[in-house]
Amino acid sequence: PDLLEGNNRYACSKCKRLTKAQKWLTIHRPPNVLTIQLKRFDFMERFGVKVTKHVAFDEHLNLRPYTSDPQGPALWYKLYGVLVHHGYSLHTGHYVAFVRSSNEMWYSMNDSTITQSSIKSVLNQKAYLLFYVRVQSPPSSHLSLPVRKDSPSPSPSPPLEKKA
């Protein structure tokens, strides 16, 4: 959840006061393509200072715990793109894209230079945008992934069954 405090407190419509609060969003209709923007810039600072903390993300994502129906069947997504910002603030810097090709290879796209990369390198990036595509079957290498601890209903997804 996002903690609303200090200059960013919640304006309560009942008591008409600013108060500390937590907010989080859930997804009502899962998209075919999921784009996640990570908060990389602190706009409370005067010049939009960059947040450099590494945020872990996975190659495969079960979106179900983050939806308005967290008890339904798993909703699997596969990472296919990562955008990284290199620089110190939102006013300066350079973007590099990491893209998975149709042959499952990863590439780093840096202006006119394209180089092969690895999933390990991609997952170590300080991502700004994550791009996932919905897939029908669960990933074979990740049969269970951790569930967000702060979700409204923190129960894990049901176990997956192997079909013969």
N, C-alpha and C positions, 0 to 999 in steps of 0.2 A: 504493500500500500504506500501511497504518497502521503507523507505527514504534512499537514497544513498548519503552519505555526509562524510566529513572528509577523513580518509584513505580509505573509501569504495566508493569514488565518481565514477561516470560513465565516461568512456573514450569515448568521442564523436568522431566518425569516420570522421565527416565533418570538425570540427574546430581543431581537434587533441589536445583538452584540456580536463582536468578532470573537471567535472561539477556536481553540485547537481542534483539529479534526483529522481523520484519515479518509482518503478516497482511493478507490480502485475501480477499474473498469472490467466488465466481462463482455464477451463476444456473444451476441444473440444468434447471428447467422454466420457460420464459418465460411470464409471465402475460399475460392480455388487457389488464389495466390495471396499469401499473407505477407505484408510488409510491416516490420517492426522498427520504429525509430527509437533509439536509445538517447536518453538525455545527456548529450555531450557538452552542452554549453550552459553555464550558470548565468541566467539573465538577471539575477539579483545583483550581480556585480556590474559596474559601470560599463565595461567594454565587452561583456559577454565572454568571460573567462572559460577556457576549455576544461572540461572534466576529464582527467586522464586515467581514472580508475579502470582496471580491466574488469569487464563484465563477462562472465562465462556464458557460453551458449553451446548448444549441441547441434550435431549434424541432423538428428531426427528429433521431432517434437510431437508429443501428444497434446493437442490443444484442448482436449476435453476438460481438464480441471480449470481452465480459464474461461469457460463458457457459462451462460446463464443456466445450463442444464449439465452440471458437473458429474451426474451419475449415469449418463448415457454411454453408448459405445465409444471406443477410442476414435479420435480424429487425428490421423497421422499426417505429418508434413515432413518434407525433406528439404534441407538447405540447398539453395542453388545460386545464391549470390550474397556478397557482403561488400558494403561500401565503407571505406576507412578514410577519415580526415587526418591529414598530417599538417600540423601547424599549432599555433598557440591560442588563437581566438577565432571567433566566427568571422572576423574581418580579414584574416589572412590564412593562407594554407593551400593545400592541394589535396585532391581526392584520388584514391586508387580503388579500383573495383577488383574483386575476386569473383570469378564466375565458373560454375561447373558446366562443362560442355556435354553434348549428347552422348559422348563416349565415356562419361563419368570422370574425366580428368579435370583438374582445377587449373585455372590460369589467372595470373595477375595482369590486369590491364592498367598500364601507367602511361597515359598519353599515347605516344606512338610505339611504345615498347610492350610486347606481350611475352611473358615468360611462364613456363609451366610451374605450378605450385603443388602443394600437398594439402590434404585435409588437415593435417596436424598444424601446418603453418596458418591455414585459414582460421582454425579454431583458437589460435593464439593472438589474433588481431584485436585491436581496440576498436571494435565495430561501431559505426554510426547508424547504419541501416542494415537490417537483415531481411533477406528475401527467401521465403519458403513456398514450396508448391505442394498442394495436397496430393497424397498418394493413397491408394486403396488398401494396400497391405502394410502390415507393420514391418519395421526394419528388422532384418534377420539378425543383425549384430546387437541390437538394443531391445530386447523383449520387454524390459521395464525401465522406465526413466523416473528420476525423482519428481515428486509432486511439489508444487509451490507450497511452502509452509504457511503462508498468509492467505491462502485462498479461502473464500467464504465457506466452502465445504471441503476440508483437506483430506478427503478419502482418496486412496489411489485408484487407478483405473482397474477394472476387473482383469483377472489373468487371461492371457491369450491362449487360445487352443490351437494346437497344430492339427492340420487336416492331412489325411493320408492321400 
